[in-house]
């Protein structure tokens, strides 16, 4: 059998949060690399590789066949989770897209409000919108980590449903469970502060948030 490839740091960050033996759905799949790796490495028992466009799924099919994962990975053309049934996925991965898109996908799938499901989310932008949505809709962060890949800093978090809804502290929506004693967490926090300070030119409130983050984590 062909030797299994190595995931890059960005995808590895998501893979680390998958429960052993879980059925997974990878939404917005990237050539089906993550689902194929998870099943061939023995971490996932079954995987759905989903995308709204046909081209990524065609590339995904090639990856599935190349690594002989036809019995373990299925591609599905769908918008978000609209064609995924609740019993088909325990751990849902949504990575590589903006925070607004992730919130849209989550809000369209009410069946995710199930304590047995895990959400593994990796927004490329506006992660604060995702964290805010999660807490206002009864979810809670369980893990939150960062990594570097190709010179860029990425974050990902694991969340699950608790049923306890609340409006999170505004600073928390930007910082989540990140820590000031982790090098990658600090890089992400600094990047967030720089972004907020740029936005403060148009709205001083973003500067106030940046100052609070610096006071809490960076000073």
Backbone as JSON Lines, residues from 0, in Angstrom:
{"i":0,"aa":"X","n":[0.85,-1.2,0.0],"ca":[0.0,0.0,0.0],"c":[0.88,1.25,0.0]}
{"i":1,"aa":"X","n":[0.44,2.28,-0.71],"ca":[1.21,3.51,-0.81],"c":[1.4,4.15,0.57]}
{"i":2,"aa":"X","n":[2.64,4.57,0.9],"ca":[2.88,5.22,2.2],"c":[1.99,6.46,2.38]}
{"i":3,"aa":"X","n":[1.52,6.65,3.58],"ca":[0.63,7.77,3.85],"c":[1.42,9.07,3.9]}
{"i":4,"aa":"X","n":[0.83,10.13,3.38],"ca":[1.45,11.44,3.37],"c":[1.41,12.07,4.76]}
{"i":5,"aa":"X","n":[2.13,13.17,4.93],"ca":[2.16,13.9,6.19],"c":[1.31,15.16,6.06]}
{"i":6,"aa":"X","n":[0.45,15.39,7.03],"ca":[-0.35,16.62,7.03],"c":[0.53,17.82,7.37]}
{"i":7,"aa":"X","n":[0.2,18.98,6.8],"ca":[0.88,20.19,7.23],"c":[0.4,20.6,8.62]}
{"i":8,"aa":"X","n":[1.06,21.57,9.22],"ca":[0.74,21.96,10.6],"c":[-0.69,22.45,10.74]}
{"i":9,"aa":"X","n":[-1.2,23.14,9.72],"ca":[-2.56,23.69,9.81],"c":[-3.59,22.58,9.92]}
{"i":10,"aa":"X","n":[-3.48,21.57,9.06],"ca":[-4.43,20.47,9.1],"c":[-4.18,19.55,10.29]}
{"i":11,"aa":"X","n":[-2.91,19.41,10.68],"ca":[-2.58,18.6,11.86],"c":[-3.25,19.14,13.11]}
{"i":12,"aa":"X","n":[-3.35,20.46,13.19],"ca":[-3.99,21.1,14.34],"c":[-5.43,20.63,14.48]}
{"i":13,"aa":"X","n":[-6.12,20.49,13.35],"ca":[-7.5,19.99,13.37],"c":[-7.53,18.5,13.68]}
{"i":14,"aa":"X","n":[-6.61,17.75,13.07],"ca":[-6.59,16.3,13.26],"c":[-6.39,15.93,14.72]}
{"i":15,"aa":"X","n":[-5.61,16.72,15.44],"ca":[-5.33,16.43,16.85],"c":[-6.58,16.47,17.72]}
{"i":16,"aa":"X","n":[-7.62,17.14,17.26],"ca":[-8.83,17.32,18.06],"c":[-9.9,16.27,17.76]}
{"i":17,"aa":"X","n":[-9.66,15.41,16.78],"ca":[-10.63,14.38,16.42],"c":[-10.58,13.24,17.44]}
{"i":18,"aa":"X","n":[-11.74,12.77,17.85],"ca":[-11.81,11.66,18.79],"c":[-11.49,10.34,18.09]}
{"i":19,"aa":"X","n":[-10.77,9.5,18.77],"ca":[-10.39,8.2,18.23],"c":[-11.64,7.39,17.87]}
{"i":20,"aa":"X","n":[-11.69,6.94,16.62],"ca":[-12.81,6.12,16.16],"c":[-14.04,6.87,15.72]}
{"i":21,"aa":"X","n":[-13.97,8.19,15.71],"ca":[-15.14,9.0,15.35],"c":[-15.42,8.93,13.85]}
{"i":22,"aa":"X","n":[-16.68,9.14,13.52],"ca":[-17.07,9.4,12.13],"c":[-16.97,10.9,11.94]}
{"i":23,"aa":"X","n":[-16.33,11.33,10.86],"ca":[-16.12,12.76,10.69],"c":[-16.72,13.27,9.39]}
{"i":24,"aa":"X","n":[-17.04,14.55,9.4],"ca":[-17.45,15.26,8.19],"c":[-16.52,16.45,8.04]}
{"i":25,"aa":"X","n":[-15.81,16.49,6.92],"ca":[-14.89,17.6,6.63],"c":[-15.58,18.53,5.65]}
{"i":26,"aa":"X","n":[-15.96,19.7,6.13],"ca":[-16.74,20.64,5.33],"c":[-15.81,21.65,4.67]}
{"i":27,"aa":"X","n":[-15.88,21.74,3.34],"ca":[-14.94,22.55,2.6],"c":[-13.63,21.81,2.48]}
{"i":28,"aa":"X","n":[-13.71,20.57,2.05],"ca":[-12.54,19.68,2.06],"c":[-11.44,20.17,1.13]}
{"i":29,"aa":"X","n":[-10.21,19.93,1.52],"ca":[-9.05,20.36,0.74],"c":[-8.44,19.14,0.07]}
{"i":30,"aa":"X","n":[-8.9,18.8,-1.12],"ca":[-8.44,17.61,-1.82],"c":[-8.64,16.33,-1.0]}
{"i":31,"aa":"X","n":[-9.51,16.41,-0.02],"ca":[-9.82,15.28,0.88],"c":[-8.59,14.8,1.65]}
{"i":32,"aa":"X","n":[-7.57,15.65,1.79],"ca":[-6.36,15.25,2.49],"c":[-6.64,14.88,3.95]}
{"i":33,"aa":"X","n":[-7.4,15.74,4.64],"ca":[-7.63,15.51,6.06],"c":[-8.47,14.25,6.3]}
{"i":34,"aa":"X","n":[-9.61,14.07,5.62],"ca":[-10.38,12.84,5.86],"c":[-9.63,11.57,5.47]}
{"i":35,"aa":"X","n":[-8.9,11.6,4.37],"ca":[-8.14,10.42,3.97],"c":[-7.06,10.11,5.0]}
{"i":36,"aa":"X","n":[-6.36,11.13,5.46],"ca":[-5.32,10.9,6.47],"c":[-5.91,10.33,7.75]}
{"i":37,"aa":"X","n":[-7.04,10.87,8.18],"ca":[-7.64,10.43,9.44],"c":[-8.07,8.97,9.4]}
{"i":38,"aa":"X","n":[-8.65,8.53,8.29],"ca":[-9.08,7.13,8.22],"c":[-7.91,6.18,7.98]}
{"i":39,"aa":"X","n":[-6.96,6.59,7.15],"ca":[-5.83,5.7,6.85],"c":[-4.88,5.58,8.04]}
{"i":40,"aa":"X","n":[-4.81,6.63,8.85],"ca":[-3.96,6.6,10.04],"c":[-4.66,5.93,11.22]}
{"i":41,"aa":"X","n":[-5.92,5.59,11.05],"ca":[-6.65,4.87,12.07],"c":[-7.3,5.73,13.13]}
{"i":42,"aa":"X","n":[-7.41,7.02,12.89],"ca":[-8.02,7.9,13.89],"c":[-9.54,8.0,13.72]}
{"i":43,"aa":"X","n":[-10.01,7.99,12.48],"ca":[-11.44,8.07,12.21],"c":[-11.92,6.76,11.61]}
{"i":44,"aa":"X","n":[-13.16,6.4,11.92],"ca":[-13.71,5.15,11.4],"c":[-14.36,5.33,10.04]}
{"i":45,"aa":"X","n":[-14.79,6.55,9.74],"ca":[-15.44,6.86,8.47],"c":[-15.38,8.36,8.28]}
{"i":46,"aa":"X","n":[-15.37,8.81,7.03],"ca":[-15.29,10.26,6.78],"c":[-16.11,10.66,5.57]}
{"i":47,"aa":"X","n":[-16.73,11.82,5.69],"ca":[-17.38,12.48,4.57],"c":[-16.52,13.67,4.17]}
{"i":48,"aa":"X","n":[-16.18,13.75,2.9],"ca":[-15.44,14.9,2.37],"c":[-16.43,15.74,1.58]}
{"i":49,"aa":"X","n":[-16.81,16.88,2.13],"ca":[-17.9,17.68,1.56],"c":[-17.39,19.01,1.01]}
{"i":50,"aa":"X","n":[-18.01,19.45,-0.08],"ca":[-17.68,20.76,-0.63],"c":[-18.85,21.25,-1.47]}
{"i":51,"aa":"X","n":[-18.95,22.57,-1.57],"ca":[-20.02,23.17,-2.35],"c":[-19.71,23.18,-3.84]}
{"i":52,"aa":"X","n":[-18.42,22.95,-4.19],"ca":[-17.98,22.96,-5.58],"c":[-17.53,21.57,-6.02]}
{"i":53,"aa":"X","n":[-17.75,21.28,-7.29],"ca":[-17.41,19.95,-7.81],"c":[-15.91,19.73,-7.94]}
{"i":54,"aa":"X","n":[-15.15,20.77,-8.29],"ca":[-13.72,20.6,-8.56],"c":[-12.96,20.06,-7.36]}
{"i":55,"aa":"X","n":[-13.12,20.63,-6.15],"ca":[-12.4,20.05,-5.0],"c":[-12.77,18.59,-4.75]}
{"i":56,"aa":"X","n":[-14.01,18.23,-5.02],"ca":[-14.43,16.85,-4.81],"c":[-13.8,15.92,-5.85]}
{"i":57,"aa":"X","n":[-13.63,16.42,-7.07],"ca":[-12.95,15.63,-8.09],"c":[-11.5,15.37,-7.67]}
{"i":58,"aa":"X","n":[-10.85,16.4,-7.14],"ca":[-9.49,16.23,-6.64],"c":[-9.47,15.29,-5.43]}
{"i":59,"aa":"X","n":[-10.51,15.41,-4.62],"ca":[-10.63,14.54,-3.46],"c":[-10.78,13.08,-3.85]}
{"i":60,"aa":"X","n":[-11.54,12.83,-4.88],"ca":[-11.71,11.45,-5.37],"c":[-10.36,10.85,-5.77]}
{"i":61,"aa":"X","n":[-9.51,11.67,-6.38],"ca":[-8.18,11.19,-6.78],"c":[-7.35,10.81,-5.55]}
{"i":62,"aa":"X","n":[-7.44,11.65,-4.49],"ca":[-6.71,11.36,-3.26],"c":[-7.23,10.08,-2.62]}
{"i":63,"aa":"X","n":[-8.54,9.92,-2.61],"ca":[-9.17,8.73,-2.0],"c":[-8.71,7.46,-2.71]}
{"i":64,"aa":"X","n":[-8.71,7.5,-4.03],"ca":[-8.3,6.32,-4.8],"c":[-6.81,6.06,-4.66]}
{"i":65,"aa":"X","n":[-6.03,7.13,-4.66],"ca":[-4.57,7.0,-4.58],"c":[-4.15,6.28,-3.3]}
{"i":66,"aa":"X","n":[-4.88,6.53,-2.21],"ca":[-4.52,5.94,-0.92],"c":[-5.49,4.84,-0.5]}
{"i":67,"aa":"X","n":[-6.25,4.31,-1.48],"ca":[-7.11,3.14,-1.27],"c":[-8.05,3.31,-0.07]}
{"i":68,"aa":"X","n":[-8.74,4.45,-0.05],"ca":[-9.65,4.74,1.05],"c":[-11.11,4.76,0.59]}
{"i":69,"aa":"X","n":[-11.39,4.1,-0.52],"ca":[-12.74,4.15,-1.1],"c":[-13.82,3.63,-0.15]}
{"i":70,"aa":"X","n":[-13.49,2.66,0.68],"ca":[-14.48,2.09,1.6],"c":[-14.65,2.91,2.87]}
{"i":71,"aa":"X","n":[-13.79,3.91,3.05],"ca":[-13.78,4.66,4.31],"c":[-14.1,6.14,4.15]}
{"i":72,"aa":"X","n":[-13.98,6.67,2.93],"ca":[-14.22,8.09,2.69],"c":[-15.19,8.26,1.53]}
{"i":73,"aa":"X","n":[-16.19,9.07,1.74],"ca":[-17.19,9.36,0.71],"c":[-17.21,10.86,0.43]}
{"i":74,"aa":"X","n":[-17.23,11.23,-0.83],"ca":[-17.35,12.65,-1.17],"c":[-18.83,13.01,-1.31]}
{"i":75,"aa":"X","n":[-19.12,14.27,-1.02],"ca":[-20.51,14.71,-1.11],"c":[-20.56,16.17,-1.53]}
{"i":76,"aa":"X","n":[-21.28,16.45,-2.59],"ca":[-21.47,17.81,-3.09],"c":[-22.62,18.44,-2.32]}
{"i":77,"aa":"X","n":[-22.31,19.43,-1.49],"ca":[-23.37,20.06,-0.7],"c":[-22.92,21.41,-0.17]}
{"i":78,"aa":"X","n":[-23.9,22.23,0.18],"ca":[-23.68,23.54,0.78],"c":[-23.59,23.36,2.28]}
{"i":79,"aa":"X","n":[-22.4,23.49,2.83],"ca":[-22.24,23.3,4.27],"c":[-22.58,21.89,4.7]}
{"i":80,"aa":"X","n":[-23.48,21.8,5.68],"ca":[-23.92,20.52,6.22],"c":[-25.3,20.12,5.73]}
{"i":81,"aa":"X","n":[-25.79,20.8,4.7],"ca":[-27.17,20.6,4.27],"c":[-27.48,19.18,3.81]}
{"i":82,"aa":"X","n":[-26.47,18.45,3.35],"ca":[-26.71,17.08,2.88],"c":[-26.06,16.04,3.78]}
{"i":83,"aa":"X","n":[-25.71,16.44,4.99],"ca":[-25.12,15.51,5.96],"c":[-26.17,15.17,7.01]}
{"i":84,"aa":"X","n":[-26.39,13.88,7.23],"ca":[-27.34,13.44,8.24],"c":[-26.66,13.34,9.59]}
{"i":85,"aa":"X","n":[-27.38,13.64,10.68],"ca":[-26.76,13.64,12.01],"c":[-26.04,12.35,12.37]}
{"i":86,"aa":"X","n":[-26.57,11.21,11.95],"ca":[-25.96,9.93,12.32],"c":[-24.69,9.63,11.52]}
{"i":87,"aa":"X","n":[-24.39,10.45,10.53],"ca":[-23.22,10.21,9.69],"c":[-21.93,10.81,10.25]}
{"i":88,"aa":"X","n":[-22.04,11.7,11.22],"ca":[-20.84,12.4,11.7],"c":[-20.91,12.65,13.2]}
{"i":89,"aa":"X","n":[-19.82,12.28,13.87],"ca":[-19.66,12.59,15.3],"c":[-18.88,13.88,15.47]}
{"i":90,"aa":"X","n":[-17.78,14.0,14.72],"ca":[-16.92,15.17,14.77],"c":[-17.0,15.91,13.44]}
{"i":91,"aa":"X","n":[-17.35,17.19,13.5],"ca":[-17.54,17.99,12.29],"c":[-16.4,19.0,12.2]}
{"i":92,"aa":"X","n":[-15.67,18.94,11.1],"ca":[-14.53,19.83,10.89],"c":[-14.9,20.88,9.83]}
{"i":93,"aa":"X","n":[-14.77,22.14,10.2],"ca":[-14.99,23.23,9.25],"c":[-13.75,24.11,9.31]}
{"i":94,"aa":"X","n":[-12.91,23.99,8.3],"ca":[-11.62,24.68,8.3],"c":[-11.37,25.35,6.96]}
{"i":95,"aa":"X","n":[-10.55,26.4,6.99],"ca":[-10.11,27.02,5.75],"c":[-11.07,28.0,5.14]}
{"i":96,"aa":"X","n":[-11.99,28.55,5.94],"ca":[-12.92,29.56,5.42],"c":[-13.13,30.65,6.46]}
{"i":97,"aa":"X","n":[-13.75,31.73,6.05],"ca":[-13.94,32.86,6.95],"c":[-14.94,32.61,8.05]}
{"i":98,"aa":"X","n":[-14.83,33.39,9.11],"ca":[-15.71,33.23,10.26],"c":[-17.18,33.41,9.92]}
{"i":99,"aa":"X","n":[-17.5,34.36,9.04],"ca":[-18.89,34.58,8.68],"c":[-19.48,33.36,7.99]}
{"i":100,"aa":"X","n":[-18.7,32.73,7.13],"ca":[-19.16,31.53,6.44],"c":[-19.37,30.38,7.41]}
{"i":101,"aa":"X","n":[-18.44,30.24,8.35],"ca":[-18.58,29.17,9.36],"c":[-19.85,29.37,10.18]}
{"i":102,"aa":"X","n":[-20.12,30.6,10.6],"ca":[-21.34,30.88,11.37],"c":[-22.57,30.54,10.55]}
{"i":103,"aa":"X","n":[-22.55,30.87,9.27],"ca":[-23.69,30.56,8.39],"c":[-23.91,29.05,8.33]}
{"i":104,"aa":"X","n":[-22.84,28.28,8.19],"ca":[-22.96,26.82,8.12],"c":[-23.51,26.26,9.42]}
{"i":105,"aa":"X","n":[-23.0,26.74,10.54],"ca":[-23.46,26.25,11.84],"c":[-24.93,26.59,12.07]}
{"i":106,"aa":"X","n":[-25.32,27.8,11.72],"ca":[-26.7,28.23,11.97],"c":[-27.71,27.49,11.11]}
{"i":107,"aa":"X","n":[-27.25,26.91,10.01],"ca":[-28.14,26.15,9.13],"c":[-28.27,24.68,9.53]}
{"i":108,"aa":"X","n":[-27.55,24.27,10.56],"ca":[-27.56,22.86,10.97],"c":[-27.92,22.76,12.45]}
{"i":109,"aa":"X","n":[-29.2,22.85,12.75],"ca":[-29.65,22.84,14.14],"c":[-29.34,21.53,14.85]}
{"i":110,"aa":"X","n":[-29.13,20.45,14.09],"ca":[-28.85,19.16,14.7],"c":[-27.49,19.12,15.4]}
{"i":111,"aa":"X","n":[-26.67,20.14,15.18],"ca":[-25.38,20.21,15.88],"c":[-25.56,20.49,17.37]}
{"i":112,"aa":"X","n":[-26.75,20.93,17.75],"ca":[-27.03,21.17,19.18],"c":[-27.31,19.83,19.85]}
{"i":113,"aa":"X","n":[-26.26,19.06,19.96],"ca":[-26.3,17.69,20.46],"c":[-25.0,17.47,21.22]}
{"i":114,"aa":"X","n":[-25.09,17.11,22.49],"ca":[-23.9,17.01,23.33],"c":[-22.94,15.92,22.88]}
{"i":115,"aa":"X","n":[-23.4,15.02,22.01],"ca":[-22.51,13.96,21.53],"c":[-21.65,14.4,20.36]}
{"i":116,"aa":"X","n":[-21.93,15.58,19.8],"ca":[-21.19,16.06,18.63],"c":[-20.03,16.97,19.06]}
{"i":117,"aa":"X","n":[-18.95,16.91,18.32],"ca":[-17.84,17.83,18.5],"c":[-17.67,18.68,17.25]}
{"i":118,"aa":"X","n":[-17.4,19.96,17.46],"ca":[-17.12,20.87,16.35],"c":[-15.64,21.25,16.4]}
{"i":119,"aa":"X","n":[-14.96,21.05,15.29],"ca":[-13.55,21.42,15.16],"c":[-13.49,22.52,14.11]}
{"i":120,"aa":"X","n":[-13.23,23.73,14.54],"ca":[-13.4,24.91,13.69],"c":[-12.08,25.66,13.54]}
{"i":121,"aa":"X","n":[-11.79,26.03,12.31],"ca":[-10.54,26.76,12.03],"c":[-10.84,27.91,11.08]}
{"i":122,"aa":"X","n":[-11.32,29.03,11.62],"ca":[-11.62,30.19,10.77],"c":[-10.34,30.87,10.28]}
{"i":123,"aa":"X","n":[-10.37,31.3,9.03],"ca":[-9.24,32.02,8.46],"c":[-9.31,33.51,8.76]}
{"i":124,"aa":"X","n":[-10.48,33.97,9.18],"ca":[-10.67,35.38,9.54],"c":[-11.87,35.47,10.47]}
{"i":125,"aa":"X","n":[-11.96,36.57,11.2],"ca":[-13.1,36.88,12.07],"c":[-13.46,35.71,13.0]}
{"i":126,"aa":"X","n":[-12.44,35.16,13.64],"ca":[-12.7,34.07,14.59],"c":[-13.59,34.52,15.74]}
{"i":127,"aa":"X","n":[-13.56,35.84,16.02],"ca":[-14.38,36.36,17.11],"c":[-15.87,36.18,16.85]}
{"i":128,"aa":"X","n":[-16.28,36.23,15.58],"ca":[-17.68,36.01,15.24],"c":[-18.1,34.58,15.55]}
{"i":129,"aa":"X","n":[-17.2,33.64,15.31],"ca":[-17.5,32.22,15.56],"c":[-17.63,31.96,17.06]}
{"i":130,"aa":"X","n":[-16.68,32.47,17.83],"ca":[-16.73,32.27,19.28],"c":[-17.99,32.92,19.87]}
{"i":131,"aa":"X","n":[-18.31,34.1,19.41],"ca":[-19.51,34.79,19.88],"c":[-20.76,33.98,19.57]}
{"i":132,"aa":"X","n":[-20.83,33.46,18.33],"ca":[-21.99,32.65,17.93],"c":[-22.1,31.4,18.8]}
{"i":133,"aa":"X","n":[-20.99,30.72,19.03],"ca":[-21.01,29.48,19.79],"c":[-21.61,29.68,21.17]}
{"i":134,"aa":"X","n":[-21.13,30.68,21.9],"ca":[-21.61,30.87,23.27],"c":[-23.05,31.37,23.31]}
{"i":135,"aa":"X","n":[-23.44,32.19,22.37],"ca":[-24.82,32.68,22.35],"c":[-25.81,31.58,21.98]}
{"i":136,"aa":"X","n":[-25.3,30.49,21.41],"ca":[-26.18,29.41,20.98],"c":[-25.97,28.12,21.75]}
{"i":137,"aa":"X","n":[-25.36,28.23,22.93],"ca":[-25.31,27.09,23.83],"c":[-24.12,26.17,23.67]}
{"i":138,"aa":"X","n":[-23.09,26.62,22.94],"ca":[-21.88,25.83,22.79],"c":[-20.79,26.38,23.71]}
{"i":139,"aa":"X","n":[-19.72,25.6,23.88],"ca":[-18.62,26.03,24.73],"c":[-17.3,25.52,24.15]}
{"i":140,"aa":"X","n":[-16.26,26.33,24.25],"ca":[-14.94,25.9,23.81],"c":[-14.37,24.88,24.79]}
{"i":141,"aa":"X","n":[-13.83,23.8,24.25],"ca":[-13.17,22.76,25.05],"c":[-11.65,22.81,24.89]}
{"i":142,"aa":"X","n":[-11.2,23.14,23.69],"ca":[-9.78,23.29,23.4],"c":[-9.6,24.47,22.47]}
{"i":143,"aa":"X","n":[-8.44,25.08,22.51],"ca":[-8.13,26.21,21.63],"c":[-6.62,26.27,21.48]}
{"i":144,"aa":"X","n":[-6.13,26.08,20.24],"ca":[-4.69,26.02,20.0],"c":[-4.32,26.81,18.75]}
{"i":145,"aa":"X","n":[-3.04,27.09,18.62],"ca":[-2.52,27.79,17.45],"c":[-1.3,27.06,16.91]}
{"i":146,"aa":"X","n":[-1.01,27.3,15.64],"ca":[0.18,26.74,15.02],"c":[0.62,27.64,13.88]}
{"i":147,"aa":"X","n":[1.84,27.42,13.42],"ca":[2.33,28.15,12.25],"c":[2.42,27.18,11.07]}
{"i":148,"aa":"X","n":[2.21,27.73,9.88],"ca":[2.3,26.93,8.67],"c":[2.65,27.87,7.52]}
{"i":149,"aa":"X","n":[3.75,27.57,6.84],"ca":[4.2,28.41,5.72],"c":[4.32,29.89,6.11]}
{"i":150,"aa":"X","n":[4.81,30.13,7.31],"ca":[5.05,31.48,7.77],"c":[3.83,32.23,8.28]}
{"i":151,"aa":"X","n":[2.67,31.55,8.35],"ca":[1.45,32.18,8.82],"c":[1.0,31.52,10.12]}
{"i":152,"aa":"X","n":[0.26,32.28,10.91],"ca":[-0.24,31.76,12.18],"c":[-1.72,31.41,12.05]}
{"i":153,"aa":"X","n":[-2.1,30.25,12.56],"ca":[-3.48,29.78,12.47],"c":[-3.98,29.38,13.85]}
{"i":154,"aa":"X","n":[-5.29,29.46,14.01],"ca":[-5.91,29.02,15.25],"c":[-7.02,28.03,14.93]}
{"i":155,"aa":"X","n":[-7.32,27.17,15.89],"ca":[-8.43,26.22,15.75],"c":[-8.97,25.94,17.14]}
{"i":156,"aa":"X","n":[-10.27,25.65,17.2],"ca":[-10.84,25.32,18.49],"c":[-11.84,24.19,18.39]}
{"i":157,"aa":"X","n":[-11.94,23.47,19.5],"ca":[-12.88,22.38,19.66],"c":[-14.03,22.88,20.52]}
{"i":158,"aa":"X","n":[-15.25,22.66,20.06],"ca":[-16.43,23.12,20.82],"c":[-17.47,22.02,20.84]}
{"i":159,"aa":"X","n":[-18.31,22.05,21.87],"ca":[-19.43,21.12,21.94],"c":[-20.61,21.81,22.6]}
{"i":160,"aa":"X","n":[-21.77,21.23,22.42],"ca":[-23.02,21.83,22.9],"c":[-23.22,21.53,24.38]}
{"i":161,"aa":"X","n":[-23.58,22.56,25.14],"ca":[-23.9,22.4,26.56],"c":[-25.34,22.79,26.85]}
{"i":162,"aa":"X","n":[-25.91,23.62,26.01],"ca":[-27.26,24.13,26.24],"c":[-27.28,25.41,27.04]}
{"i":163,"aa":"X","n":[-26.11,25.82,27.56],"ca":[-26.03,27.05,28.35],"c":[-25.7,28.22,27.43]}
{"i":164,"aa":"X","n":[-26.65,29.09,27.22],"ca":[-26.43,30.23,26.34],"c":[-26.0,31.44,27.16]}
{"i":165,"aa":"X","n":[-25.05,32.2,26.61],"ca":[-24.62,33.42,27.28],"c":[-23.92,34.32,26.27]}
{"i":166,"aa":"X","n":[-23.85,35.59,26.6],"ca":[-23.12,36.54,25.77],"c":[-21.71,36.64,26.32]}
{"i":167,"aa":"X","n":[-20.73,36.19,25.55],"ca":[-19.35,36.18,26.06],"c":[-18.75,37.57,26.16]}
{"i":168,"aa":"X","n":[-17.79,37.71,27.05],"ca":[-17.01,38.94,27.15],"c":[-16.36,39.22,25.8]}
{"i":169,"aa":"X","n":[-16.38,40.5,25.39],"ca":[-15.89,40.85,24.06],"c":[-14.42,40.47,23.87]}
{"i":170,"aa":"X","n":[-13.6,40.67,24.88],"ca":[-12.2,40.29,24.78],"c":[-12.07,38.78,24.59]}
{"i":171,"aa":"X","n":[-12.91,38.03,25.28],"ca":[-12.87,36.57,25.17],"c":[-13.16,36.11,23.74]}
{"i":172,"aa":"X","n":[-14.01,36.82,23.03],"ca":[-14.3,36.39,21.66],"c":[-13.07,36.47,20.77]}
{"i":173,"aa":"X","n":[-12.12,37.32,21.14],"ca":[-10.87,37.44,20.38],"c":[-9.78,36.52,20.91]}
{"i":174,"aa":"X","n":[-9.82,36.19,22.19],"ca":[-8.73,35.44,22.81],"c":[-9.08,34.0,23.16]}
{"i":175,"aa":"X","n":[-10.36,33.71,23.35],"ca":[-10.78,32.35,23.65],"c":[-10.02,31.75,24.82]}
{"i":176,"aa":"X","n":[-9.51,30.53,24.62],"ca":[-8.78,29.82,25.67],"c":[-7.27,29.93,25.51]}
{"i":177,"aa":"X","n":[-6.82,30.86,24.68],"ca":[-5.38,30.99,24.44],"c":[-4.65,31.43,25.71]}
{"i":178,"aa":"X","n":[-3.36,31.07,25.76],"ca":[-2.57,31.33,26.97],"c":[-1.36,32.2,26.65]}
{"i":179,"aa":"X","n":[-0.89,32.89,27.68],"ca":[0.26,33.78,27.46],"c":[1.59,33.09,27.71]}
{"i":180,"aa":"X","n":[1.57,31.77,27.9],"ca":[2.82,31.03,28.08],"c":[3.09,30.07,26.93]}
{"i":181,"aa":"X","n":[2.33,30.22,25.84],"ca":[2.54,29.39,24.66],"c":[2.99,30.29,23.51]}
{"i":182,"aa":"X","n":[4.09,29.91,22.87],"ca":[4.68,30.76,21.84],"c":[3.72,31.01,20.67]}
{"i":183,"aa":"X","n":[3.05,29.96,20.21],"ca":[2.13,30.14,19.08],"c":[0.9,30.93,19.48]}
{"i":184,"aa":"X","n":[0.4,30.7,20.69],"ca":[-0.73,31.49,21.18],"c":[-0.37,32.97,21.2]}
{"i":185,"aa":"X","n":[0.83,33.28,21.69],"ca":[1.26,34.68,21.77],"c":[1.4,35.29,20.37]}
{"i":186,"aa":"X","n":[1.87,34.52,19.42],"ca":[1.98,35.03,18.05],"c":[0.6,35.37,17.51]}
{"i":187,"aa":"X","n":[-0.37,34.5,17.78],"ca":[-1.72,34.76,17.29],"c":[-2.32,35.97,17.99]}
{"i":188,"aa":"X","n":[-2.11,36.08,19.29],"ca":[-2.64,37.22,20.04],"c":[-2.02,38.53,19.55]}
{"i":189,"aa":"X","n":[-0.73,38.52,19.28],"ca":[-0.08,39.71,18.74],"c":[-0.64,40.07,17.37]}
{"i":190,"aa":"X","n":[-0.87,39.07,16.55],"ca":[-1.46,39.31,15.24],"c":[-2.85,39.91,15.37]}
{"i":191,"aa":"X","n":[-3.62,39.4,16.33],"ca":[-4.96,39.93,16.58],"c":[-4.91,41.37,17.03]}
{"i":192,"aa":"X","n":[-3.99,41.68,17.94],"ca":[-3.84,43.05,18.43],"c":[-3.46,43.99,17.28]}
{"i":193,"aa":"X","n":[-2.54,43.58,16.43],"ca":[-2.13,44.41,15.29],"c":[-3.32,44.68,14.37]}
{"i":194,"aa":"X","n":[-4.12,43.66,14.15],"ca":[-5.31,43.81,13.28],"c":[-6.3,44.8,13.9]}
{"i":195,"aa":"X","n":[-6.51,44.67,15.2],"ca":[-7.45,45.56,15.88],"c":[-6.96,47.01,15.88]}
{"i":196,"aa":"X","n":[-5.66,47.18,16.06],"ca":[-5.11,48.53,16.09],"c":[-5.25,49.21,14.71]}
{"i":197,"aa":"X","n":[-5.13,48.44,13.66],"ca":[-5.35,49.0,12.33],"c":[-6.81,49.42,12.15]}
{"i":198,"aa":"X","n":[-7.72,48.6,12.66],"ca":[-9.14,48.92,12.55],"c":[-9.53,50.11,13.42]}
{"i":199,"aa":"X","n":[-8.71,50.38,14.45],"ca":[-9.03,51.48,15.36],"c":[-8.92,52.84,14.68]}
{"i":200,"aa":"X","n":[-8.26,52.9,13.53],"ca":[-8.18,54.17,12.79],"c":[-9.57,54.63,12.35]}
{"i":201,"aa":"X","n":[-10.44,53.63,12.09],"ca":[-11.81,53.96,11.68],"c":[-12.78,53.93,12.85]}
{"i":202,"aa":"X","n":[-12.45,53.13,13.87],"ca":[-13.33,53.0,15.03],"c":[-12.48,52.8,16.29]}
{"i":203,"aa":"X","n":[-12.38,53.8,17.15],"ca":[-11.53,53.74,18.35],"c":[-11.85,52.57,19.27]}
{"i":204,"aa":"X","n":[-13.05,52.03,19.19],"ca":[-13.43,50.92,20.08],"c":[-12.52,49.71,19.88]}
{"i":205,"aa":"X","n":[-12.08,49.48,18.64],"ca":[-11.18,48.35,18.39],"c":[-9.84,48.54,19.09]}
{"i":206,"aa":"X","n":[-9.42,49.8,19.21],"ca":[-8.2,50.09,19.94],"c":[-8.35,49.77,21.41]}
{"i":207,"aa":"X","n":[-9.55,50.01,21.96],"ca":[-9.82,49.7,23.36],"c":[-9.74,48.19,23.6]}
{"i":208,"aa":"X","n":[-10.27,47.42,22.65],"ca":[-10.19,45.95,22.78],"c":[-8.73,45.5,22.72]}
{"i":209,"aa":"X","n":[-7.97,46.09,21.79],"ca":[-6.55,45.75,21.66],"c":[-5.81,46.03,22.96]}
{"i":210,"aa":"X","n":[-6.1,47.17,23.59],"ca":[-5.44,47.54,24.84],"c":[-5.77,46.53,25.95]}
{"i":211,"aa":"X","n":[-7.01,46.07,25.99],"ca":[-7.42,45.09,27.0],"c":[-6.72,43.76,26.8]}
{"i":212,"aa":"X","n":[-6.56,43.35,25.54],"ca":[-5.85,42.1,25.25],"c":[-4.39,42.22,25.66]}
{"i":213,"aa":"X","n":[-3.79,43.36,25.35],"ca":[-2.39,43.56,25.72],"c":[-2.23,43.54,27.24]}
{"i":214,"aa":"X","n":[-3.14,44.17,27.93],"ca":[-3.06,44.23,29.4],"c":[-3.23,42.84,30.02]}
{"i":215,"aa":"X","n":[-4.08,42.04,29.41],"ca":[-4.39,40.71,29.96],"c":[-3.35,39.66,29.6]}
{"i":216,"aa":"X","n":[-2.76,39.79,28.42],"ca":[-1.91,38.7,27.93],"c":[-0.47,39.1,27.59]}
{"i":217,"aa":"X","n":[-0.26,40.34,27.18],"ca":[1.0,40.67,26.53],"c":[1.91,41.59,27.32]}
{"i":218,"aa":"X","n":[1.46,42.1,28.46],"ca":[2.29,43.02,29.24],"c":[2.92,42.31,30.44]}
